Every structure is written in C-alpha cells, then in structure tokens.
C-alpha cells in the first residue's frame, strides 16, 4: 500500500498499531543515527537490518556508537554474526564506541560476550569511563572470572566506579543464585511468634475477624481492608481462612537513616527468612514516593555487606519487602496457595474467590440447605458454600452458556455436584423450595445492564421460593439496597469495594 507523501516514520513508530517493513530499513538506520530511541528495536525485527547497519559503521563517532547499540538489539534476537560484529567493536579506537559495545554485550549475555569483556577488562589501555561500563556489564553477566575481577578492583578515588562495582557485585551474586530454586515453606513454625497482617477486599475485615476467631486464631481489624494476628504456628494454618487475599509479616524497623534502618531491619529478620525459605533467600524492596533506585541500591549494598546470603533479586524474588510506619512488611511470594486451586475457569465480572467465600461465610451452612445462585457465573459461590459443610442440593442459573461451562469446570475440579440451568432466573419456577439464595449480582463496567432493575424484577421470584427463615445473601448495587424488601428482615450489611465503587453485601432473612 502506497504511503502518503507526508508520511513520517518517526511519528509512526510512536503508534502501537504501526509495524515497519523491509522497505523501512534504510530510513530506520538513519533514525538510529539521529538518536531516535524507538528505531533500534524496530530495526532489529527486520531482515537485512544487520547488513544495512554494518555498511554504515564507518561514520562519525556518535553515529558509530548508536549503530553498535542497534546491532546489540539484533544480536539479542539470536543473530550470531551481529554478536561477532559487536565484539569486534571492542577494538575500536573510540572509547565511546567501545562503551556502546560493552553495554550491548552486557545485555546480550553468553560465554562469548563474557570472555570478550574480560579480555577487554584485562587490557592495559582501558580508560575510566570504559572501566565503569565494564564493571556494570560484568556484573550482569556474572560468572567466577567476572566476580573475581570485580572483587579485586580498587576504585581509588573514583566514586562512580565504586558504585558500579558494588552494583555489579550485587547483580552478579543475584545471577549466580538463580541456578537454584527458591520457595517459601508453609510447614514450619517461625523461630518466635510473628505479627501478620492479612489483607482482604475493603469492607470485608469484620467477616474476616469472625472467620479467623472461628478457627481459634485471635484477630483484630486494623481497618476495613486488613486484619492483624499473631502467628506462632506454620503459615499453612492460615489456609484454613478463605477470606483474605495477601499476607505480610511485620518486623520492627530501627530508627535512623532510611536505607540503614531498612537494611538493619531486614538483616535482623534473617532467622525467620532462613527458616521459611527453601534455597536462596531472594528479596526485593518496594518503596513508594516515585523513583527510589538510589535508595534501593544502597539498601542492597548494605544488606549484601552484612548478610550476603540475602540476595537482592527483583525478578525471581521470594520475599517482597515494603516500608510502613516503624516496620517492614515481608510478603511471601513463591508459595502455593491451595485454597482456590479448583478455579480453573473464569468469566468476565465473576467473583473473586475470597468474595465468594465471604458470601458463603455470611450465609452460614445448614445441613439441609437447598441452595440456589441465580447468577451462577463461574460457580464460585456454590463451591464455597459446599466447602463449609453438606447441603441437600446446590443449583445455579445463568443466561450465558460459556459461564455455565466455566462453572461446570470449576465444580468438577472442586469435586462438587450442582444442577446448572441455562435460562433467565426471573422466570425460575418453584414454590418455597429454597433455604438459601446466594449470589454476587452482575456488576461492573464489563456488564451492560440495569442491575437495580434486574434485581427488583428477581426479588418476587426469590421471595416466592425462599422458605420462612430462609436466607438471602448477595452483593448488589447501592441503588438496589436503599430499603429492605417486603417480606425480609435485614440481618447485616457491609459496604464492600470490589473495584467499581462500594457495593453492599446484604444478609437478609425471609419472614
């Protein structure tokens, strides 16, 4: 297709829908030379790009360096000839070109790149800027030979070289540790009781407190979205609770300089981290307030000096660390959560499993329950009700066959039997044949309907089918919860935030 005369390739590269073609290679080479940041990646995906770049490597120093960087992009796509061309640039007379080659090889990886950089490190004519780039690149590549050179380096009075050496050592140790699996143990008690914060959907904290206390775990709500407990046993004890989403261990953070206090707090938590981690103890630090890279690197350096077995690794992390008032929060990452393993299928606007569990917990379990979910979706409410104890029957209705297919898959994975029906719940037949109606009504931006009107039309069916003393537990739009429906008594209402604003979780009884 012909392009308009005023076609601007640089502007087109800024559009996610634009894909350059082979005809754009010469122009993309010119954009690389001009310093366009998008051009190297676009060029790397095109045939003949390597040869087009190689033909222009005799230009001025700035252009030459930028083209070497573009060759690095091509080399990272598996082009061995491009990698050889980048390695050859380590012998260029220009320090700027050599630095570009060093940076490209540090990102490329592999034995050939490492050997070439070590050979350059050992050369007698390495200038300071080049030495700094080499320290950073060798840290990324790792290996015994690279580590030996970094550890033996005396930066003298070059503070930037010292910083890059320290960072290189941290990154190299991180890379070396990735060869061994790392995960969290949930089967061991901590060395001493630990304070744990369990987070839930905002508004569900009162239910979570009740659920935990029913499991003989003393708890208190710190706010509407979190609960605090003291954990003396293994983490797996917490799997008995189904209403929380994320857990964090809170450990003291000493007063003083922020980086030093974080590092001291993390090092002090070493016995717990060691006891609960299989393999290398990998951690990453999350700090709010914008870019904090210098703080994170400083903390990593301090921790590496005091406890080298604690490996800073933001990619393959085992423990995520965040800073709160006076404490550090340690969140276990690589630990299988068995509670909702049955969830093998999903549909738009389906309940989060902890929300389904909250509905079931609020409803309670009676052995003779005849249960119906009029908007069954992926079936989670029925499964969570079954998890609480036996029921006489479980049934669900939905107008979507894909939703029913998802529900069937989840029910089968959970080992739960339920009768599912395709149809409009408002037309469901039956007279006083239900003890519990439990549902999360269709809400959210992905559901295009008048939810309050739909629920108003459904209420007569629910009222007709629920026996006296039967329960209706559902999450509805605020507009549908303005008053208690005729024939019902309100037991409890909790305002829950499901990401689309507050929605009442209402617990009603048929009178």
N, C-alpha and C positions, 0 to 999 in steps of 0.2 A: 504494500500500500504506500502510495506516494505521501510524503510529508509536506506540510505547508512550507512556504518559503521562509517564514519567520520561525521555524522550529528551533527551540532552544534545548539542546541536550542536557546542559547543566540543570536547567529548571525541571526537565522531565525526570531526571534522576531522583528528585525530591518527592515524586509521586509513587506511592506503593504499588500502583497498578501498572507502572511502566516497566517493560523488560527490554533492555537493549539487545541488539542483534549483531551479527558478524560485521555488518556494514558500519557499525559504530566504533569498531576497534581503533582506527586512526584518530578519530575525534576524542575518544576516551583517553588515548595516550597523551594527547595534547592537554586534556583536563588534568591528568595526573601531574604533568609537568607544571601546570599552572597552580597546583596545590588544592584542587577540588577533593574534599575528604571522602566523597561517595564514589569517586571514579575507580579507585583501586579494586574494591570489592566487586563492582560491576564488571570491570575488565577481566577479572580472574575467572569468571564463568564462561568466557567466550573463546572459541577456537582461534588459533593463530595469534592470541594475545602475547604469549611468551616471545615469539619471534619478532613481533612488532616492537616490543619493549627493548629486546636485545639490540635491535637495529638503531636505537636512539641513545644507547648508553654512553656515547662519546660527546654528550652535550656538556653544558656548564655544570659546576659542582652541585648547585641546588637541584637542578633537573635530574642529574645523575642519581642523587640520593633518593629523591622521590620515586624514581623508576625502580630502584633496588627494593624499596618498600613494596611496590606493586608486584615485583617478582616474588617477594615473600608470600603474598596472598596466593599466587598461583602455586608456589611450592607446597603450601599447606593443603592444597586440593589434591596432593599426591603426584605432582609433576617432578620427577627426579631430575630432569635436565634443568628446570628452573632452580631447584635447590643447589645444584652444582654451580650455576651462574651466580647465585647469592654468595656461596662460599668463596668463589673466585674474587668477589669484591673486597674481601678482607685484605687483599694485597694492593688495593688501590692507593694511589699517592695521597688522596684527600682524606683527612680524618673524618670529615662529615660523611663521606660515602662509606667509610669503614663502620662508623657508628650505625648508619642505616642498615648495613649488612648484619651487624651484631644484634640489633633489635629484632630484625626479621628472623634470624636463626634462633634467638631465644624463644620466639613464639612457635617456631617450626618443630623443635624437639628432634629426638632421634640421636643415635650414636654419631652419625657423620657430622651433624651440627655441633654436638658437644665436643668432639675431637678437634674440629676446626677452631672453635672458640678457645679451647685450652691451649692449642698451639699458638694462637694469637696472644693469649694471656702471657705466655712464656717468652714472647718476642721482646727484644731489647728496645724497640722504638715506640712503645705504647705511650700515648700522650694521656694526660689526666682525664679529659672528657671521655676518651675511649675506655680507660680503666673503669670509670664509673659505669658505663654501659655494659662492659664485660661482667662486672660484679652482679649486676641485676640479671643479665641473661643467664649466667651460670647458675644463679640461684633457681631460676625457673626450670632449668634442665636437670639439675641435681646430679647425683652420682658421686662416688667416693673421690674421684680425681677433682671434680669441681669443688666439693666440700673442703678437701684438703687445701686447695689454693685460697678459698675464701677465709678459712680459719687462720691461715698463715699470713694473711695480708695485714700489713701495718699501714694504716691510712695516714700516718703522720698528722699533720695539721689540717688535712682535707676533711672537713666535717661532712660534706656531701658524699664523699667516698665512704666514710664510716657508716653513714646512714644506709647507703645502698648495700654495703657489705652485710650489715646487720639484717636488713630486709631479705637479702639473698639467702642468708643462712636460715632464716625462718621459713622461707618458701622452699628451700632445698630439703629441710627436715620434714616439712609437710609432704612434699612429693615422695620422699623415701618411705614415709609411713603409710602411703596409700596402697602399698602392696599387700597389706594385711587388713582383713575385715574388722569392722568395729561395730558394736551394737550395745544396747542397754540391757542390763539384766533386771528382770522384774521379779526374780525369785529369792532375792536376799534382803534381809532386814538391813537398814542403814546402820553404820557404826554407832550412832546415837540418834534419838528421835529428831525428826526434821519438820520444819514448818512448811506446809504445802498450800498453795493457792490453786483452787480448781475453778476454771472459768466456764461460764455457761452462756446461753443466749440471754441478753439483757431482759430482766424481768422474771427469770426462772429460779433465781437464787433461793427464794423461800421453799420452793418444792425440792430443790437440791438438798437443802439443810434437812428437811424432813426425811428424804430418802436415805441420806447418809446416817442419820441417827437411827433409822430403822435397821441399818446394817451394823449397829453398835460402833459407829465412827462419830465421835463428838465433833460438831461443826458449828460455825457461826458465819452469817452473811456479812461480808465486809462492804458490799454494795449490791445493787441488783443484778450484777453480772459475774460475781465471784464469791467464793466461799473459802474460808480458811480452816485448816485442820492441822493436827499434829500427827505425823505418821511415824509409828515405831516399828511397823512390820514391813514386809516387802511391798513394792509398788503394785504387785498383782492383786493385793487386797482391794485396790481402788477400782478394778474392773467390775466389781460387784455393783458399782454405781453406774447408771446408764445415762444420767442427765448432764454430765459435764463434758466439755469439748477438749480443753487443754489443761495440762497441769504444769506447775512450776514450783520448784523448791526454792525457798527464800533463805539466804545465808547472809550473815552480817557483812557490811562493807565498812571498813575502818574510815575514820575521818581523815581529812587532809587532801592533798593534791588528787584530782580526779583519777588520772591514769594510775598513780601509785596506789590509791585506795582500791580501785578495781582489781589491779594485779594482786595486791595482798589478800583481798577477799577471795579471789579465785584460787590462789595458792593454798590458802587456809582450808578450802573445800576439797583439797586433794584426796584425803582419805575416803570421802563419800564418792567422788568421781572414780577413784581406783576400784572401790568395792563394787560399783554398779556398772562398770564398763568392761565388756569383752574386747580385747585388742587395744589398739592405740586410743588414747583419750583425746578426741578431736573436739575443738570448741570454736565458736565464732561469737563475736561481740556485736550486738546491736545497740547503737546509741542514737537517740533522737536529736532533733535540732539541726538538720541539714548535714552537709558533708563533714565527716569526722575522721577522715582517713588518717590524718597525722596522729590523732588520739589513739585510734585502733592499732596502728603500727607501734606506737610507743608502749601500749599495754602488752602487745605481743612480745616485744623485746624484753620487757621486764619479767614477764611470765617465763619466757624461754631461759632467761638467766637464773631464775630462782627454782624453776621446776621444768626442766627440759622435756619431761615425759608428757607434759600438757602441750599438745600440738595445735597451733592455730591453723584452722582449715575451714574457710568459709564455704567450700564446695561440698566436701564429704563429711560435714560436721556431725558429731554425735550429741553434743550439748550446745544449745543456743543460750547465750548469756545476755541479759538485759539489765539495765541500771534503773533502780527505783529509789525512793527516798530511804537512805540509810541501809539499803540491802542490795544484794544481787539476786536476780531470779535466774535459776538454772532450769531450762526446759529440755527434757529428754527428747531426742529426735528419732533415733534409729531404734524403735521399739514397736513391735507389732501390737496393735490394739485389737484384741479378739472380739470385742463386744458386738460389732456390726459387720462381721465377716460375711454374713448372709447377703449383704447388699451388693448383688451382682448386676443389677439393672436399675436404671433411673429414668425419670421422665421430667420434662420442664415443670417447675414450680412444685415438685414433690417435697415432702417434709424432710428437713434434716433429721437424721435418726435420733439425735438427742431430743428434738422437739416431739417426735412421735413417742419416744419413751416418756416424756413429761406428760403428754396427754394420757397415756396408759396409766401412769402412776397416779395422776389426779383422779382418774376414773376408779381405780382400785380393781380388785379381782374377786369375783364371787364364783364358786364352782359351777353354779347353774346358769351363768351368764349366756344369754343369746345376744350376740354382738353383731352390729351392722355398721359398716363405713359407707356412707352414701357417695363419697368422692374418694374412692379407694386408691387412686393413683398407683404408686408403686408398691402398695401393700404394707408399708412400714407400721402403721398404727395397729393393724391386725396382728402382725408379728410381735410387736412389743407387748400388746395385751396378752398374747399367748405365752410370752416369756414370764409373765407374773404368776401364772397358775392356770389350771384347767378351766375350760369353758364348755358349755353344752354345744355351742355352734358358733362359727365365725363366717361372716358373709360380707361381700363388698360389691358395690355397683359403680360403674363408670361409663361415660359415653364414648370413651376412647379405647379402641381395641389395642393400640400399642401400649397404653397404660396397663391394660389387663395382662398383656404378655409380660410386661415388666413385673407386675405383681405375682404372676404365676412363677416366674423365675426366682424371685426373692423368697416366696413361700416355700418352694421346693428346696432352695439352699438352706432355709431355716428349719426344714422338717416340720412345717406347719400346714395343716389342711384347712382350706376355706372354700366356700362356694362363691364363685365370682360370676357376675352377670353384666352383660353389655346392655346398657339402657339408661333412661333418664330416671334418677332417683325420685323425682317428684311424682312419678306415676307408679311407684312401687306399691304392690298390693300387700295386704296383711292387716290383721286387727289384733292389737295387744299381744304381739308375738316377739317383742324385743325387751331385753333388760338393760342394754347399753347401746347407745349410739355414740360413736367416737370418730371424729374426723377433723382434718385440717382443711377448711374450706378453700376453694381455688382463689388465690390472691396473687398479687404481684403484677409487674409490668408485662410478663410473658402470657398472662391470661386476659383476654379481651372480652370481658363480660361485665354485667352489672351484678356484682356479687351480693350486695344487700338485697336486691330484688329477688335474686335466685334463692337466697336463704329464707326470705319471707314466704316464698312460694313452697319451699320444702317443709317449713315448720308444721303445717297441718298434717302432713304425712307422718312426720316424726311423732307428733302428739298422739295421733291415732294408733301408732304401732307400739309406743312405749307403754309398758305396764305401770301401774301406780308404784311409786318408789324406784322406778327405772331412772337411769342417769343419762344425761346428755352432756358430753364433754367435747368442746370444739373450740377452734380458733376462728374468729370471724372478723370482718372489717369493723372498725369502730362505729360506723354508722348503723350496723346491724345489731349493735349491743346497747342501744340507747335505753331500752327498758326490758324488764323481764317478761318473756312471752306469757300469755294467758295459759293457765294450767301447769305452770312450772314454779318452782321455788329456787332462788339463786343460792348456791352454797358458797361459791368463791369466784372471784375474778382476778386475774393477774394480767397486767399490761406487758406484753412481750414484744420485743423488737426483732423482727425476722429479716431486717434489711430493707423493708419497704415502709418504714414507719411503725408506730405502735399499733398492735392488734390485740384485742382482749382474748385471753384464754378463759373461757367461761365454763363453770361446772354447775349444772342445773339438775334438779330432781323433779320428776313428774309427780304431781299431786292429784 
